Amino acid sequence: MQITKKIKILTISVSILLFVTTAVKSAEECFEKTSRAIFKFNMVVDDVILEPIAKGYNKLPDPLRKGTNNFTSNIGTLLTIPNNILQGNFKQLGHSVGSFAINSTIGVLGVLNPAEKIGLKPNKEDVGQTLGSYGIGPGCYFVLPILGPTTARDSIGLIADTFVDPFAHVTLRENELLSTSGNTLDYYSVKATTSIDFRAKNEKNFESLEKNSIDLYSSFKSIYLQDRENKINNSIDEEDDWGNLDN
């Protein structure tokens, strides 16, 4: 019954996605007034909660921050692996599997990153990128509370991620995989830590953007859409000063 229910959810989600992206080929604004209101709310949350935590995080010793980044990135590789398969990118699949295997063992659960030293550097992939690689357009652009900017395609991809991500399978869905299991708290703890790490690494970028942007909402929209396009195309510009913008 559970499998049937999941298939139905995915079928409905994909159907909605195809309908939306057929009508909207590029990332057009569909709910701009609502999105701007949510964006203002998100900025308040950032000012009151996320920014102070990120500043405190930046005061931690470099090895601790680097180890945290390595750990969360290694877990993120689990989502990349099935998407490498779905995209037929078997060269990157080798990098992803090799990196996760080495870093999870020799690298002490990913805290260290010996895989990178031997040339293994997997791209970060998600279902939204996979759908984009199939030629599905972004559809409507809008902003979600807390989660931030997204599109019709990427929001559906966000839901689908929890079905294909092995880490979500053993934590969010509390199933056992290879004698490993976790809980919902584990899942959201890693996601929250990833967001804090990203915000801390880009503290100066955020400050510069807030100071110099005439329309901060439009600036974030432009950066997000360009970042997603680069990731779908596996552009060499993918890894810029902003890192992974859609954590």
Order of alpha helices (4+ residues) and beta strands (2+ residues): alpha-alpha-alpha-alpha-alpha-alpha-alpha-beta-beta-alpha-alpha-alpha-alpha-alpha
